[in-house]
Amino acid sequence: MKNILKIIGFLILCLDVINATDLDFESPEIQKLLQKDNELYSQGVLLYQQGKYEASLPYIIESFSIRKYILKEEDNINLASSYNMLSELYRLKKDYLKALEYSKKLLITYEKNVKIENMYTAIAYDNRGLIYSNMEDYSKALPYYKKALKIF
């Protein structure tokens, strides 16, 4: 059940990308970039779902670069799905420092943009706890698991 909730949360986060309101979506340049971003991100997610994590990473990184270029802000809520995917992919590669870096950016983004903690923040806390657990640093993992459980 826990994994199903993570997957559902992840898929919903993927839909957040088009929520930006201050962009000129009619601009041909933005349209072209959004289309490329969508193609790259979709391919990356597909590979992730197939368990091809190494192959997924370049697509997600390139998609993330496009999103950062368009959105200009590190803590824009529309980057949340990218931070989440990058954190998860680096965790699976056992590159825990990079996983923690993106996990932190995700939590900072949520703290700034989400007024009420919800399923997405709970998943972010749970994922951060999982990274620390994978590092066998259980004393750091436990507070994040507790935060997630409090929300769920």
Contacts in CASP RR format, 6 or more apart in sequence:
PFRMAT RR
TARGET T0000
AUTHOR 0000-0000-0000
METHOD contacts of the structure
MODEL  1
MKNILKIIGFLILCLDVINATDLDFESPEIQKLLQKDNELYSQGVLLYQQ
GKYEASLPYIIESFSIRKYILKEEDNINLASSYNMLSELYRLKKDYLKAL
EYSKKLLITYEKNVKIENMYTAIAYDNRGLIYSNMEDYSKALPYYKKALK
IF
2 126 0 8 1.000
5 119 0 8 1.000
5 123 0 8 1.000
5 152 0 8 1.000
6 123 0 8 1.000
6 126 0 8 1.000
6 127 0 8 1.000
8 119 0 8 1.000
9 119 0 8 1.000
9 120 0 8 1.000
9 123 0 8 1.000
10 81 0 8 1.000
10 84 0 8 1.000
10 85 0 8 1.000
10 88 0 8 1.000
10 123 0 8 1.000
12 119 0 8 1.000
12 120 0 8 1.000
13 80 0 8 1.000
13 81 0 8 1.000
13 84 0 8 1.000
13 120 0 8 1.000
14 41 0 8 1.000
14 45 0 8 1.000
14 81 0 8 1.000
15 81 0 8 1.000
16 77 0 8 1.000
16 78 0 8 1.000
16 80 0 8 1.000
16 81 0 8 1.000
17 37 0 8 1.000
17 38 0 8 1.000
17 41 0 8 1.000
17 67 0 8 1.000
17 78 0 8 1.000
17 81 0 8 1.000
18 34 0 8 1.000
18 78 0 8 1.000
19 77 0 8 1.000
19 78 0 8 1.000
20 70 0 8 1.000
20 71 0 8 1.000
20 76 0 8 1.000
20 78 0 8 1.000
23 30 0 8 1.000
23 70 0 8 1.000
23 71 0 8 1.000
24 30 0 8 1.000
25 31 0 8 1.000
25 34 0 8 1.000
30 70 0 8 1.000
33 66 0 8 1.000
33 69 0 8 1.000
33 70 0 8 1.000
34 70 0 8 1.000
36 66 0 8 1.000
37 63 0 8 1.000
37 66 0 8 1.000
37 67 0 8 1.000
37 70 0 8 1.000
40 59 0 8 1.000
40 60 0 8 1.000
40 62 0 8 1.000
40 63 0 8 1.000
40 66 0 8 1.000
41 59 0 8 1.000
41 60 0 8 1.000
41 63 0 8 1.000
41 81 0 8 1.000
41 82 0 8 1.000
43 59 0 8 1.000
44 55 0 8 1.000
44 56 0 8 1.000
44 59 0 8 1.000
44 60 0 8 1.000
44 63 0 8 1.000
44 85 0 8 1.000
45 56 0 8 1.000
45 60 0 8 1.000
45 85 0 8 1.000
47 53 0 8 1.000
47 55 0 8 1.000
47 56 0 8 1.000
47 59 0 8 1.000
48 56 0 8 1.000
48 60 0 8 1.000
48 85 0 8 1.000
48 88 0 8 1.000
48 89 0 8 1.000
53 89 0 8 1.000
53 92 0 8 1.000
53 93 0 8 1.000
54 93 0 8 1.000
56 89 0 8 1.000
57 89 0 8 1.000
57 93 0 8 1.000
60 82 0 8 1.000
60 85 0 8 1.000
60 86 0 8 1.000
60 89 0 8 1.000
61 86 0 8 1.000
63 82 0 8 1.000
64 79 0 8 1.000
64 82 0 8 1.000
64 86 0 8 1.000
67 78 0 8 1.000
67 79 0 8 1.000
67 82 0 8 1.000
68 74 0 8 1.000
68 79 0 8 1.000
71 78 0 8 1.000
71 79 0 8 1.000
73 79 0 8 1.000
74 105 0 8 1.000
75 105 0 8 1.000
75 108 0 8 1.000
75 109 0 8 1.000
75 112 0 8 1.000
75 113 0 8 1.000
76 109 0 8 1.000
76 113 0 8 1.000
77 109 0 8 1.000
77 110 0 8 1.000
77 113 0 8 1.000
77 114 0 8 1.000
79 105 0 8 1.000
79 109 0 8 1.000
80 106 0 8 1.000
80 109 0 8 1.000
80 110 0 8 1.000
80 120 0 8 1.000
83 102 0 8 1.000
83 103 0 8 1.000
83 105 0 8 1.000
83 106 0 8 1.000
83 109 0 8 1.000
84 102 0 8 1.000
84 106 0 8 1.000
84 123 0 8 1.000
84 124 0 8 1.000
84 127 0 8 1.000
86 98 0 8 1.000
86 99 0 8 1.000
86 102 0 8 1.000
87 99 0 8 1.000
87 100 0 8 1.000
87 101 0 8 1.000
87 102 0 8 1.000
87 103 0 8 1.000
87 106 0 8 1.000
87 127 0 8 1.000
87 128 0 8 1.000
87 131 0 8 1.000
88 99 0 8 1.000
88 127 0 8 1.000
90 96 0 8 1.000
90 98 0 8 1.000
90 99 0 8 1.000
90 102 0 8 1.000
91 99 0 8 1.000
91 127 0 8 1.000
91 130 0 8 1.000
91 131 0 8 1.000
91 134 0 8 1.000
94 134 0 8 1.000
96 131 0 8 1.000
96 134 0 8 1.000
96 135 0 8 1.000
99 131 0 8 1.000
100 128 0 8 1.000
100 131 0 8 1.000
103 124 0 8 1.000
103 127 0 8 1.000
103 128 0 8 1.000
103 131 0 8 1.000
104 128 0 8 1.000
106 124 0 8 1.000
107 121 0 8 1.000
107 124 0 8 1.000
107 125 0 8 1.000
107 128 0 8 1.000
110 117 0 8 1.000
110 120 0 8 1.000
110 121 0 8 1.000
110 124 0 8 1.000
114 120 0 8 1.000
114 121 0 8 1.000
117 151 0 8 1.000
118 151 0 8 1.000
119 151 0 8 1.000
119 152 0 8 1.000
121 151 0 8 1.000
122 147 0 8 1.000
122 148 0 8 1.000
122 149 0 8 1.000
122 151 0 8 1.000
122 152 0 8 1.000
123 148 0 8 1.000
125 144 0 8 1.000
125 145 0 8 1.000
125 147 0 8 1.000
125 148 0 8 1.000
125 151 0 8 1.000
126 144 0 8 1.000
126 145 0 8 1.000
126 148 0 8 1.000
128 144 0 8 1.000
129 140 0 8 1.000
129 141 0 8 1.000
129 142 0 8 1.000
129 144 0 8 1.000
129 145 0 8 1.000
129 148 0 8 1.000
130 141 0 8 1.000
131 141 0 8 1.000
132 138 0 8 1.000
132 140 0 8 1.000
132 141 0 8 1.000
132 144 0 8 1.000
133 141 0 8 1.000
END
